[in-house]
């Protein structure tokens, strides 16, 4: 699933309705945080948050056991380089 629309907020409850989400690309938006439901996507393997306004990720990200660090990116253009 790819979302690239300068979003300022993400209601990730929609992902719960989709079932198994294994790739989530939210690159190129204006997100400053993600809702807690994001960290319950158990089958998530790749997460691209590059080119957003995120400054940190919550400890809950550690619960994504299938997430592959090599497939997860946050670009250096993000403030504070997550």
N, C-alpha and C positions, 0 to 999 in steps of 0.2 A: 504494500500500500504506500503510495507517495502523496504527500500533502506539501505543496510549495506555493503558499498564497499570502505571505506576509501576515500570518495569523498572530494575534496578540495573546490569545488564550486557546486552550485545547480542551474540549470536553471529551475526554477519552472513554467515556462510558460507551460510546458507539463501538469501540473495539471489543467490548465484552459481548456484544450482540453478534459479532462476526465469527466468533469461535477462535480457532487457532491462528493467531497472528505471529508469523515468524520473522517478518522484516517490517520495520517501521521507519520511514524516511520523512522527517519533519524539517529537512534542510531548507534554509532560505526564508525563515519566518522571523517574527519578532517576539518569540516566546521568552518569558522570564522565569517560568516555572512550569512543571507538568503536574497534573493531578495525581493523587495517590493510586488511582486505578491503573495508571501506567505501569507501576511496579508489580502488578498482579498478572501481567501477561506472561504466564508460565512458559509458553513455547517460543518466546521472543529470542531470536538468535542474533539479529543484526539491528542496530539502532543508530540512525544518523541524525544528530542534533546540530550539525555544523551551521554556521551563519545564523545564529539566534542570539538572544541576549541573556542566556543562562549564565549564572555566575557560580553555581554549585549544583551538585546532584545529591539527593538525600541518601542516607545510609540504606534505605529500602532497595536501592539498585542492586545491592549484594544478594537480594533474594531471587534475582533473575539467573537461575542456575545454568540455563542454556545459552546465555548471552556470551558471544565470542568477542573478546576485547579487540581483536584485529579487524572485526567487522563493524565496530562502533566508533563513530568519529564525531568530534567537536572541533571545528576549525580554529586556527589561531586568530581569526578575526573576531572571535567571540571575546567579550570583555573578560578579563581575569583568566583567560586560557584555562578552561576546565580541565 
